[in-house]
Amino acid sequence: MSADHQEFLNNFHHLTMGSSDPEVKRGKPDPSIFLVCASRFPDKPKPEDCLVFEDAVNGVKAACAANMQVVVVPDPRIEKESLCNATLILNSLEEFQPELFGLPPF
């Protein structure tokens, strides 16, 4: 992992990485990575109060299976019809409006 990535990741309370986390038994589209992550917050949020950002079909499927809201910025080669369960589809993260989800604007 590059120093830039590590510096960015240091901003987060905790990380759940599917490839190396012993609590995550299966990969996406299984929802366990998102459920494990939510369980690690001190206040244990309800899944429907969680917001997932994804870029792939299996990630959208996993977030939906976890009953979480999902914002997707898909690879342009993905057919948007395959993302029909996403809460919001954007062309760029720059389009994200946090206030739509009750979050403070930036």
N, CA, C and O of each residue as an XYZ file, in Angstrom:
424
protein
N       0.838     -1.161      0.000
C       0.000      0.000      0.000
C       0.893      1.237      0.000
O       1.877      1.309      0.735
N       0.535      2.199     -0.829
C       1.353      3.403     -0.924
C       1.170      4.280      0.312
O       0.192      4.141      1.048
N       2.111      5.173      0.526
C       2.045      6.099      1.660
C       0.814      6.994      1.554
O       0.189      7.311      2.566
N       0.458      7.407      0.325
C      -0.729      8.244      0.135
C      -1.989      7.510      0.564
O      -2.844      8.074      1.248
N      -2.101      6.244      0.157
C      -3.272      5.458      0.550
C      -3.309      5.272      2.061
O      -4.365      5.411      2.679
N      -2.182      4.964      2.650
C      -2.134      4.753      4.096
C      -2.531      6.016      4.841
O      -3.257      5.948      5.833
N      -2.065      7.160      4.379
C      -2.419      8.431      5.018
C      -3.929      8.659      4.949
O      -4.544      9.082      5.929
N      -4.517      8.379      3.795
C      -5.965      8.525      3.627
C      -6.715      7.570      4.554
O      -7.666      7.975      5.223
N      -6.299      6.316      4.596
C      -6.981      5.310      5.406
C      -6.870      5.596      6.899
O      -7.723      5.160      7.672
N      -5.847      6.313      7.313
C      -5.684      6.668      8.722
C      -6.789      7.598      9.219
O      -6.930      7.798     10.426
N      -7.573      8.168      8.302
C      -8.671      9.060      8.680
C      -9.902      8.312      9.185
O     -10.826      8.934      9.710
N      -9.928      6.999      9.036
C     -11.118      6.228      9.350
C     -11.013      5.544     10.707
O      -9.931      5.155     11.146
N     -12.161      5.407     11.358
C     -12.254      4.777     12.675
C     -11.793      3.331     12.623
O     -11.051      2.882     13.496
N     -12.221      2.609     11.615
C     -11.819      1.216     11.445
C     -11.930      0.839      9.976
O     -12.602      1.517      9.200
N     -11.277     -0.229      9.608
C     -11.288     -0.724      8.232
C     -11.732     -2.178      8.231
O     -11.414     -2.939      9.145
N     -12.462     -2.548      7.205
C     -12.846     -3.939      7.008
C     -12.437     -4.291      5.587
O     -13.038     -3.813      4.625
N     -11.430     -5.113      5.460
C     -10.925     -5.497      4.144
C     -11.215     -6.974      3.927
O     -10.682     -7.845      4.614
N     -12.071     -7.225      2.956
C     -12.559     -8.577      2.729
C     -11.498     -9.618      2.483
O     -11.658    -10.768      2.890
N     -10.436     -9.252      1.837
C      -9.424    -10.246      1.480
C      -8.583    -10.694      2.662
O      -7.950    -11.748      2.602
N      -8.565     -9.915      3.732
C      -7.697    -10.275      4.853
C      -8.394    -10.267      6.209
O      -7.756    -10.547      7.223
N      -9.672     -9.958      6.250
C     -10.385     -9.883      7.521
C     -10.941    -11.258      7.895
O     -11.711    -11.832      7.125
N     -10.570    -11.793      9.048
C     -11.014    -13.136      9.413
C     -12.519    -13.261      9.648
O     -13.053    -14.369      9.593
N     -13.213    -12.156      9.907
C     -14.667    -12.218     10.109
C     -15.443    -12.242      8.800
O     -16.619    -12.603      8.790
N     -14.814    -11.868      7.709
C     -15.479    -11.851      6.407
C     -15.179    -13.180      5.724
O     -14.067    -13.419      5.252
N     -16.191    -14.036      5.682
C     -15.994    -15.407      5.194
C     -16.172    -15.552      3.686
O     -15.607    -16.464      3.083
N     -16.951    -14.664      3.073
C     -17.233    -14.775      1.642
C     -17.114    -13.407      0.991
O     -17.302    -12.376      1.636
N     -16.801    -13.416     -0.284
C     -16.690    -12.169     -1.029
C     -18.037    -11.682     -1.537
O     -19.043    -12.389     -1.463
N     -18.034    -10.474     -2.048
C     -19.238     -9.903     -2.647
C     -19.650    -10.771     -3.837
O     -18.783    -11.241     -4.574
N     -20.906    -10.988     -4.035
C     -22.074    -10.249     -3.570
C     -22.618    -10.658     -2.200
O     -23.689    -10.190     -1.815
N     -21.929    -11.500     -1.466
C     -22.338    -11.800     -0.099
C     -22.240    -10.505      0.721
O     -21.257     -9.775      0.589
N     -23.225    -10.210      1.551
C     -23.235     -8.933      2.280
C     -22.356     -8.885      3.522
O     -22.308     -7.850      4.186
N     -21.666     -9.955      3.856
C     -20.978    -10.015      5.147
C     -19.951     -8.905      5.355
O     -19.795     -8.439      6.484
N     -19.254     -8.469      4.331
C     -18.249     -7.418      4.531
C     -18.893     -6.144      5.078
O     -18.320     -5.478      5.941
N     -20.081     -5.807      4.579
C     -20.758     -4.598      5.041
C     -21.358     -4.792      6.432
O     -21.335     -3.872      7.250
N     -21.891     -5.974      6.703
C     -22.468     -6.252      8.018
C     -21.393     -6.294      9.100
O     -21.605     -5.801     10.208
N     -20.245     -6.879      8.781
C     -19.124     -6.903      9.726
C     -18.663     -5.476     10.005
O     -18.433     -5.110     11.158
N     -18.530     -4.685      8.971
C     -18.094     -3.296      9.140
C     -19.057     -2.535     10.048
O     -18.620     -1.854     10.976
N     -20.355     -2.640      9.792
C     -21.341     -1.929     10.611
C     -21.287     -2.384     12.063
O     -21.482     -1.579     12.974
N     -21.025     -3.655     12.281
C     -20.996     -4.184     13.652
C     -19.829     -3.635     14.465
O     -19.832     -3.739     15.692
N     -18.847     -3.061     13.812
C     -17.662     -2.554     14.509
C     -17.800     -1.115     14.994
O     -16.952     -0.628     15.741
N     -18.857     -0.438     14.577
C     -19.097      0.906     15.095
C     -19.586      0.798     16.531
O     -20.344     -0.117     16.855
N     -19.169      1.714     17.398
C     -19.584      1.638     18.804
C     -21.103      1.649     18.990
O     -21.622      0.975     19.880
N     -21.821      2.414     18.150
C     -23.273      2.525     18.321
C     -24.057      1.500     17.511
O     -25.287      1.526     17.538
N     -23.400      0.611     16.801
C     -24.037     -0.463     16.025
C     -25.232      0.052     15.203
O     -26.380     -0.226     15.550
N     -24.976      0.791     14.132
C     -26.082      1.354     13.349
C     -26.925      0.267     12.688
O     -26.439     -0.823     12.383
N     -28.194      0.590     12.475
C     -29.072     -0.313     11.729
C     -28.598     -0.306     10.274
O     -28.147      0.727      9.779
N     -28.694     -1.434      9.595
C     -28.232     -1.480      8.197
C     -28.855     -0.400      7.315
O     -28.169      0.190      6.481
N     -30.140     -0.142      7.494
C     -30.796      0.852      6.636
C     -30.299      2.274      6.883
O     -30.586      3.176      6.096
N     -29.558      2.480      7.969
C     -28.961      3.787      8.250
C     -27.530      3.904      7.727
O     -26.888      4.940      7.898
N     -27.036      2.852      7.099
C     -25.667      2.849      6.557
C     -25.683      3.259      5.094
O     -26.630      2.971      4.363
N     -24.630      3.930      4.681
C     -24.486      4.371      3.299
C     -23.199      3.789      2.736
O     -22.110      4.029      3.257
N     -23.346      3.023      1.669
C     -22.226      2.343      1.021
C     -21.934      3.051     -0.295
O     -22.852      3.449     -1.012
N     -20.660      3.203     -0.607
C     -20.241      3.719     -1.909
C     -19.618      2.562     -2.667
O     -18.751      1.866     -2.139
N     -20.052      2.354     -3.897
C     -19.588      1.218     -4.685
C     -19.327      1.633     -6.121
O     -19.756      2.691     -6.581
N     -18.602      0.753     -6.812
C     -18.336      0.983     -8.231
C     -18.587     -0.265     -9.068
O     -18.339     -0.256    -10.274
N     -19.076     -1.338     -8.449
C     -19.219     -2.604     -9.160
C     -20.568     -3.254     -8.863
O     -21.163     -3.030     -7.809
N     -21.032     -4.055     -9.802
C     -22.324     -4.730     -9.685
C     -22.377     -5.607     -8.433
O     -23.352     -5.543     -7.685
N     -21.352     -6.420     -8.192
C     -21.374     -7.299     -7.018
C     -21.378     -6.512     -5.715
O     -21.961     -6.961     -4.727
N     -20.747     -5.361     -5.695
C     -20.780     -4.512     -4.511
C     -22.165     -3.945     -4.262
O     -22.614     -3.876     -3.118
N     -22.848     -3.538     -5.330
C     -24.220     -3.047     -5.208
C     -25.118     -4.171     -4.700
O     -25.946     -3.953     -3.815
N     -24.959     -5.359     -5.252
C     -25.757     -6.508     -4.803
C     -25.509     -6.797     -3.328
O     -26.449     -7.080     -2.585
N     -24.256     -6.728     -2.902
C     -23.916     -6.999     -1.502
C     -24.528     -5.955     -0.575
O     -25.087     -6.303      0.465
N     -24.428     -4.689     -0.940
C     -24.991     -3.625     -0.110
C     -26.508     -3.753     -0.022
O     -27.083     -3.586      1.054
N     -27.155     -4.046     -1.139
C     -28.608     -4.223     -1.134
C     -29.005     -5.436     -0.296
O     -29.996     -5.391      0.433
N     -28.237     -6.517     -0.399
C     -28.514     -7.715      0.400
C     -28.342     -7.439      1.889
O     -28.975     -8.093      2.719
N     -27.492     -6.479      2.232
C     -27.292     -6.084      3.630
C     -28.360     -5.097      4.091
O     -28.371     -4.686      5.251
N     -29.260     -4.718      3.182
C     -30.319     -3.746      3.458
C     -29.755     -2.356      3.735
O     -30.293     -1.605      4.548
N     -28.658     -2.024      3.042
C     -28.018     -0.721      3.187
C     -28.278      0.124      1.946
O     -28.520     -0.402      0.859
N     -28.224      1.430      2.123
C     -28.323      2.343      0.997
C     -26.996      2.306      0.245
O     -25.934      2.168      0.851
N     -27.067      2.428     -1.069
C     -25.829      2.352     -1.841
C     -25.807      3.415     -2.934
O     -26.732      3.539     -3.737
N     -24.720      4.175     -2.932
C     -24.432      5.149     -3.980
C     -23.380      4.508     -4.863
O     -22.347      4.044     -4.382
N     -23.648      4.485     -6.145
C     -22.713      3.828     -7.051
C     -22.220      4.806     -8.111
O     -22.992      5.555     -8.709
N     -20.919      4.772     -8.319
C     -20.276      5.468     -9.430
C     -19.694      4.351    -10.282
O     -18.561      3.921    -10.064
N     -20.471      3.883    -11.253
C     -20.065      2.678    -11.974
C     -18.978      2.913    -13.002
O     -18.797      4.011    -13.530
N     -18.272      1.844    -13.258
C     -17.365      1.800    -14.397
C     -18.227      2.074    -15.628
O     -19.303      1.490    -15.757
N     -17.789      2.935    -16.525
C     -18.605      3.278    -17.699
C     -18.965      2.077    -18.574
O     -19.911      2.144    -19.359
N     -18.224      0.990    -18.445
C     -18.513     -0.195    -19.257
C     -19.652     -1.034    -18.688
O     -20.133     -1.950    -19.355
N     -20.089     -0.739    -17.474
C     -21.175     -1.493    -16.845
C     -22.512     -0.958    -17.345
O     -22.723      0.253    -17.419
N     -23.405     -1.874    -17.687
C     -24.746     -1.466    -18.091
C     -25.502     -0.987    -16.856
O     -25.629     -1.718    -15.874
N     -25.997      0.233    -16.912
C     -26.661      0.815    -15.740
C     -27.905      0.031    -15.329
O     -28.323      0.103    -14.174
N     -28.500     -0.714    -16.257
C     -29.668     -1.525    -15.918
C     -29.328     -2.571    -14.861
O     -30.201     -2.988    -14.100
N     -28.068     -2.996    -14.808
C     -27.657     -4.003    -13.828
C     -27.511     -3.406    -12.429
O     -27.252     -4.133    -11.469
N     -27.673     -2.100    -12.310
C     -27.527     -1.404    -11.027
C     -28.870     -0.895    -10.512
O     -28.914      0.028     -9.699
N     -29.963     -1.490    -10.980
C     -31.294     -0.945    -10.702
C     -31.647     -0.897     -9.223
O     -32.544     -0.146     -8.842
N     -30.981     -1.664     -8.382
C     -31.279     -1.636     -6.950
C     -30.493     -0.568     -6.196
O     -30.698     -0.385     -4.996
N     -29.608      0.130     -6.874
C     -28.821      1.178     -6.214
C     -29.735      2.313     -5.759
O     -30.716      2.636     -6.428
N     -29.409      2.908     -4.631
C     -30.165      4.048     -4.124
C     -29.949      5.261     -5.024
O     -30.880      6.021     -5.295
N     -28.710      5.433     -5.484
C     -28.354      6.584     -6.304
C     -27.199      6.202     -7.222
O     -26.223      5.595     -6.782
N     -27.313      6.558     -8.492
C     -26.247      6.313     -9.468
C     -25.702      7.669     -9.902
O     -26.455      8.541    -10.336
N     -24.390      7.835     -9.781
C     -23.727      9.088    -10.149
C     -22.693      8.835    -11.235
O     -22.207      7.715    -11.392
N     -22.363      9.869    -11.973
C     -21.283      9.774    -12.950
C     -19.926     10.033    -12.310
O     -18.896      9.603    -12.829
N     -19.929     10.739    -11.177
C     -18.702     11.101    -10.476
C     -19.034     11.335     -9.005
O     -20.141     11.767     -8.682
N     -18.091     11.056     -8.116
C     -18.303     11.359     -6.699
C     -18.457     12.855     -6.463
O     -19.009     13.269     -5.443
N     -17.977     13.664     -7.393
C     -18.137     15.112     -7.266
C     -19.606     15.518     -7.304
O     -19.959     16.606     -6.847
N     -20.473     14.648     -7.848
C     -21.908     14.919     -7.905
C     -22.619     14.595     -6.588
O     -23.777     14.971     -6.404
N     -21.946     13.909     -5.682
C     -22.588     13.467     -4.445
C     -23.022     14.658     -3.605
O     -22.249     15.588     -3.376
N     -24.270     14.617     -3.150
C     -24.834     15.652     -2.283
C     -25.188     15.000     -0.945
O     -26.250     14.389     -0.819
N     -24.320     15.121      0.043
C     -24.545     14.428      1.312
C     -25.856     14.804      1.993
O     -26.431     13.998      2.725
N     -26.325     16.011      1.758
C     -27.564     16.443      2.402
C     -28.772     15.617      1.955
O     -29.782     15.586      2.658
N     -28.691     14.949      0.802
C     -29.765     14.049      0.368
C     -29.931     12.872      1.326
O     -30.981     12.230      1.358
N     -28.890     12.597      2.101
C     -28.899     11.474      3.035
C     -28.860     11.946      4.490
O     -28.536     11.176      5.394
N     -29.193     13.217      4.702
C     -29.213     13.752      6.058
C     -27.837     14.024      6.630
O     -27.676     14.147      7.844
N     -26.847     14.118      5.761
C     -25.473     14.390      6.183
C     -25.153     15.861      5.944
O     -25.784     16.495      5.098
N     -24.189     16.414      6.671
C     -23.841     17.821      6.451
C     -23.195     18.027      5.083
O     -22.437     17.173      4.622
N     -23.487     19.147      4.436
C     -22.852     19.435      3.144
C     -21.365     19.702      3.316
O     -20.901     20.054      4.400
N     -20.635     19.527      2.231
C     -19.205     19.847      2.270
C     -18.883     20.890      1.239
O     -17.728     21.296      1.112
